Structure formats: C-alpha cells, structure tokens
Amino acid sequence: MRKDMPEKILVASGGDGPEREVSLASGEAVTRGLLQGGYRAEQVLLRRGVDILEHIKEPDKTLVFIALHGDWGEDGTFQAFLEMHGMAYTGTGPQGCMIAMQKGLTKLLFEHQGIPTPEWYEWEDTEVFREKLWIREKLQGPGLVVKPQSCGSTVGISVVHSPEELEEAVAYARKFDPRLLLEEYIPGRELTVAVWDGGDGAESMPIVEIRPKSGFYSYDSKYTRGATEYLAPAPLPEDTTQKIARSAVAAHRAVQAQVYSRTDLRLSPQGEPFFLEVNTAPGMTGTSLVPKAAAARGWDFPELLSRIVQSSWRIREF
C-alpha cells in the first residue's frame, strides 16, 4: 500500500528546449523551498524524459515535482511517460497538458465555454497571411500579437503594427514552432490569475497585475529582477475581480487542469477581460507569478509547494 506522503521528491527540471534556463531556475527554487518545508528533495537535471528513470529507486515512495516548461515537459508527453511507469507527479495530467499547450485548441475551448478571448487566427503558410483581410484590418487598428503555438515564457512573441514588423515577427516565431497564432492586440492592463484546485473544487487566487517598466512583458521583463512591478492583489473593482475569477476557474476546467494552473489575460481600457492562455506548469522562479499570488493569499513558498505535493500525491493512484 502506498504511504500517505512521498518519502522522496525528485524535482524534474531542464529539458532541451528554449525554456531550459527558466526550468533550471524553477527547479532550484522548488528544491530549496521543499527542503525548507521539511521534505527530502533532490533537483534532477534532464535532457530527455527517460533520464528520470535512473534516479528512481522506490517508485511507490517517490513523487516527481514537474518544474519543466515547454516542449515535452509541459505538453503531456512526460506526464504520460510517468504514468506508464506508475510514477506519481505534480499538477495536470497528460490530456490537460496537451490541450493547454496548443494555444489554438485552448482558444476554441474558451469560445465554447463563453470565456472572452481576443480574435485570433492560426497560420502556417507564408503566402496566405498577406492576403487575409482580417490581418490587414488588425494591423491598421490595434495591432497583432504573433506567437508560436506551443511555447511559454514569452518565447518567440512579438507585438506588431505594420506589414514589415509582421514579416519579422513571423520569421522570429517560426524559429520555435512552424505553427503560429496571430491574435488581436488588446491595449490595457496585463493580469494573471492562479487557480488552486486542492480537492474541494477549483478557486481563484488573488489576481496579480503585471506592470513591466519597458511597456511589454517580454522574456527579459519576466526574469530580470526589478524590470517589472507586480501588484497582488491587483487594484480592481470588486465586480471586475469576481468576473475575472469566475472566468479563470472556467478556463482551468475547460483545459482539464489539475491541482493548480495560471491563466493570463488582458484588461481593456473599458474594463473588459480577454483571456489568452492557461499554463499547467507555470514558472516557480524568484520572479514567478503563482508564488506571488499564493503570498497574497497568505501562503509562503514552502507552504505552496507542500500543498501542491499533498494534493498531487492524493490524486495519483496507479
């Protein structure tokens, strides 16, 4: 019979994609926080998912804390691999990870559930986009966000306002994924919502407002200390807070996320929220957003990690 709590936690980090450095930083922070919380924890650096097997001695007593971002660590591949080997792990299962990693599929689910999201267009062919009336109209108006279909950490993302900028942005984004998502740019405020799902039903954590000093929440703005101001909880009217919280929980459920997730959105100058995507393995670095939301709720970092461990261990029975 499996014990009530894991005796060992392996913090899986690294990977071989563009988010490797962020993952390593998350892994270091998580390992340190788990040790502070009294767990036996070890950071494991992976290049391939199969590398985890050499570190597992007692599968029924071990939990894998997933601090991998992007690619096979977040798209459900690693989660499915662990399940095949009877290994417990943190967070969302294979299907939810796969759904959330595909931005176009997430958008379809948002629309089906009535969750407001910016107008969008999936693009693969270099010639077709020049003829799309929708794209020309957005370039003449609010602008477009160009992003790879399956990357996080703002990797490969650009905001563009002209055909020339669009050409450059498409070439840049295609370095990371040949499939792109073009999305109407929503001016206004950048917000994010962590959703906690510890077994008693999903609930929104305090909303975090993101104010990058550069004006754009780029990779550098995310991971450079002092480059961005964070307000938690975000200063919002109560009715707006409640509307965002309800939609964030709906988004969490729509992609079949488990234990915890983070949903990003823009708030227009008119006070209307537009939801962008759901992250099932959000960052856990010193500047990451889920720990900020947890702190605003009254959970320090070791307590947040402990709750993730306990909730994940309970739902993973193989």
Buried (B, 14 or more C-beta within 10 A) or exposed (E): EEEEBBEBBBBBBBBEBBBBBBBBBBBBBBBBBBBBBEBEBBBBBBEEBEEBEEBBEEBEBBBBBBBBBBBBBBBBBBBBBBBEEEBBBBBBBBBBBBBBBBBBBBBBBBEEBEBBBBBBBBBEEEEEBEEEEBBBEBBEEBBBBBBBBBBBBBBBBBBBBEEEBBBEBBEBBBEBBEBBBBBBBBEBBBBBBBBBBBEEEBBBBBBBBBBBEEEEBBBEBBBBEEBBEBBBBBEBEEEBBEBBBEBBBBBBBBBBBBBBBBBBBBBBEEEEBBBBBBBBBBBBBEBBBBBBBBBBBEBBBBBBBBBBBBBBBBBBEE
